[in-house]
Amino acid sequence: MSACEARCPTPTGPQVRAIPPASGLIALALLALAFAPAHAQVMGTWQTAKTEAPDAWRAGAFLIIGEPIGLVGQLRTGLDTNWDLGIQLGFPDFDDDTVFGIAGDTKVLFHKESSEFPLDVAGDIAFGYQTDGDFDLVDFDLGLIGSKAITTKGGEVISPYGAIIFAIGHANDDTELDVHFRPGLEWVISQTVNFLGELNLSSRDETMALSVGLMFKL
């Protein structure tokens, strides 16, 4: 099975009678910028519950918008059926002191959409490190991701998703548990390009961030 077959439903899938165009949904997401406070940002989920096909590769970049601004790249590949791996690398915070971050995660799809429960559901485990040279943050994250692929009447494929992440963070001899809620949307632009937009609502310093980006099939 190709990466597109695994992640890009055909136009014969579930139909909806009326749904805003993907461009309109993107515009609505951008309005959330008005509510983004000036706090340190965190990396995002940037994926639905579905996994990449075995040996398939996707890469992309995400702009974290607000105050401050960040830029992070992501590489994902399928390890086996319903199991994939991701690596994130970049600068999640361009504030007075630039923050460098590196992270990795592995995701397992343990429930496929069915008549009994109409969502794909996956578990995700992640490890990350962020530093500005003086302040170091180490994160160990456990999360659940739920998503549903929808084919619009016009043939566009969109996948609303949501993730809840429990993050154990250790910084400067202090360890705490934080909760992140990340609603997002994936839009299949073509067989090789996907757009993702995501809000990150975090209990860590009560932060909120918006990230937008593209993932490309390699």
C-alpha positions in Angstrom: 0.0 0.0 0.0 1.4 3.4 -0.9 1.6 6.4 1.5 -1.2 8.1 -0.3 -3.5 5.0 0.0 -2.8 5.0 3.7 -3.4 8.6 4.3 -5.5 10.0 1.4 -9.0 8.7 1.2 -10.6 8.5 -2.3 -13.5 10.7 -3.2 -15.8 7.7 -2.8 -15.5 7.9 1.0 -17.9 9.5 3.5 -19.7 12.5 2.1 -21.0 15.6 3.8 -23.7 17.8 2.4 -22.3 21.2 3.5 -18.9 22.0 4.9 -16.9 25.2 4.6 -14.1 25.1 1.9 -10.7 24.3 3.2 -9.5 27.8 2.5 -12.3 29.1 4.7 -11.3 26.8 7.5 -7.8 28.0 7.3 -8.9 31.6 7.5 -11.0 30.8 10.6 -8.0 29.2 12.2 -5.8 32.2 11.5 -8.3 34.4 13.5 -7.1 32.6 16.6 -4.0 34.6 16.4 -5.8 37.4 18.1 -5.9 35.4 21.2 -2.3 34.1 21.3 -0.5 35.6 24.3 3.2 36.3 24.5 4.5 33.2 26.2 7.1 30.6 25.3 5.8 28.2 22.7 6.0 24.4 22.6 6.3 22.0 19.7 3.1 20.5 18.2 1.5 17.2 17.3 1.3 17.9 13.5 -0.3 14.6 12.6 -3.6 12.8 12.5 -4.2 9.4 14.1 -3.4 7.6 10.9 0.2 6.3 10.4 2.5 6.5 7.4 2.8 3.4 5.3 5.8 1.1 5.9 8.9 2.6 4.3 7.1 5.7 3.2 8.6 9.1 4.0 7.2 12.6 4.5 8.9 15.8 5.4 7.8 19.3 6.1 8.0 22.5 8.1 5.8 24.3 10.5 5.6 28.0 11.4 4.5 28.7 15.0 2.7 32.0 14.9 2.1 34.5 17.7 4.5 36.3 19.9 7.2 34.9 19.7 7.5 33.1 16.4 9.1 29.7 15.8 10.0 27.4 12.9 10.3 23.6 13.2 10.8 20.9 10.6 9.4 17.4 10.8 10.3 14.0 9.2 8.0 11.0 9.4 8.2 7.4 8.2 6.3 4.2 8.6 7.9 1.4 10.6 5.2 -1.2 10.1 1.5 -1.4 9.5 -0.2 1.0 11.9 3.1 2.1 13.4 5.3 5.1 12.5 8.1 7.4 13.7 8.6 11.1 13.6 11.6 13.5 14.3 11.2 17.2 14.9 14.0 19.7 14.8 14.2 23.5 14.8 13.6 26.7 16.7 10.2 26.7 18.5 10.9 30.2 20.0 12.6 33.2 18.4 12.2 35.4 21.5 15.0 37.5 23.0 16.9 34.3 23.5 16.4 31.8 20.6 15.3 28.4 21.7 16.6 25.3 19.9 14.5 22.1 20.1 14.8 18.5 19.0 12.2 15.8 19.6 11.2 12.3 18.5 7.9 10.4 18.7 6.4 7.0 17.8 2.8 6.4 17.2 0.6 3.3 17.0 -2.9 3.2 15.5 -4.9 0.9 17.7 -8.4 1.6 16.4 -9.6 2.2 12.9 -12.8 4.0 12.2 -15.8 1.7 12.4 -19.6 1.9 12.7 -19.3 1.3 16.5 -16.8 4.2 16.9 -16.3 6.5 13.9 -12.8 7.8 14.7 -9.3 6.6 14.1 -7.5 6.5 17.5 -3.7 6.3 18.1 -1.4 6.4 21.1 1.8 8.5 20.9 5.0 8.5 23.0 7.4 11.4 22.6 10.7 12.7 24.0 12.0 16.2 23.5 14.7 18.6 24.5 14.7 22.4 24.3 17.4 24.9 25.3 18.3 28.6 24.9 21.8 28.0 26.3 21.0 28.9 29.9 17.6 27.2 30.4 17.1 23.5 29.5 13.8 21.7 29.3 13.4 17.9 28.9 10.0 16.5 28.1 8.6 13.0 28.2 5.1 13.0 26.6 2.2 10.4 26.5 -0.8 11.2 24.3 -3.9 10.1 22.5 -4.8 11.3 19.0 -8.2 11.0 17.4 -9.1 11.9 13.8 -11.7 11.4 11.1 -11.1 11.7 7.3 -14.0 13.5 5.5 -14.5 13.9 1.8 -16.5 17.0 1.0 -19.1 17.2 -1.8 -16.5 19.0 -3.9 -14.0 16.1 -3.5 -11.7 17.7 -1.0 -10.3 15.5 1.8 -10.0 17.0 5.2 -9.3 15.4 8.5 -10.2 17.2 11.7 -8.2 15.8 14.6 -7.5 16.4 18.3 -4.8 15.3 20.7 -4.5 15.3 24.4 -0.9 15.2 25.6 0.4 14.6 29.2 3.8 16.1 29.4 6.3 15.5 32.2 8.8 18.3 32.0 12.1 18.7 33.8 13.8 22.1 33.9 16.4 23.5 36.3 15.8 20.8 38.9 12.1 21.3 38.8 9.7 18.6 37.4 6.0 19.1 36.7 3.1 17.5 34.8 1.5 19.6 32.1 -1.5 19.0 29.9 -1.7 20.0 26.2 -4.9 20.0 24.1 -4.2 20.2 20.4 -7.1 20.5 18.0 -6.1 20.6 14.3 -7.0 20.0 10.7 -5.2 18.2 7.9 -6.1 19.1 4.3 -5.0 16.9 1.4 -4.0 19.4 -1.2 -2.7 16.8 -3.6 -1.3 13.2 -3.6 2.1 14.6 -2.5 1.2 17.7 -0.3 -0.8 18.0 2.9 -1.5 21.2 4.8 -1.9 21.1 8.6 -3.1 23.8 11.0 -3.1 23.3 14.7 -3.8 25.1 18.0 -1.8 24.2 21.1 -3.6 25.0 24.3 -1.3 24.3 27.2 -1.4 24.4 31.0 2.3 25.2 30.9 2.4 28.9 31.7 -1.2 28.9 30.3 0.2 29.2 26.8 -1.7 29.1 23.5 -0.1 28.9 20.0 -1.1 28.4 16.4 1.1 26.5 14.0 0.6 26.0 10.2 2.7 23.9 7.9 3.0 21.6 4.9 4.1 18.0 4.7 5.5 16.6 1.4 5.7 13.0 0.2 9.3 12.1 -0.6 
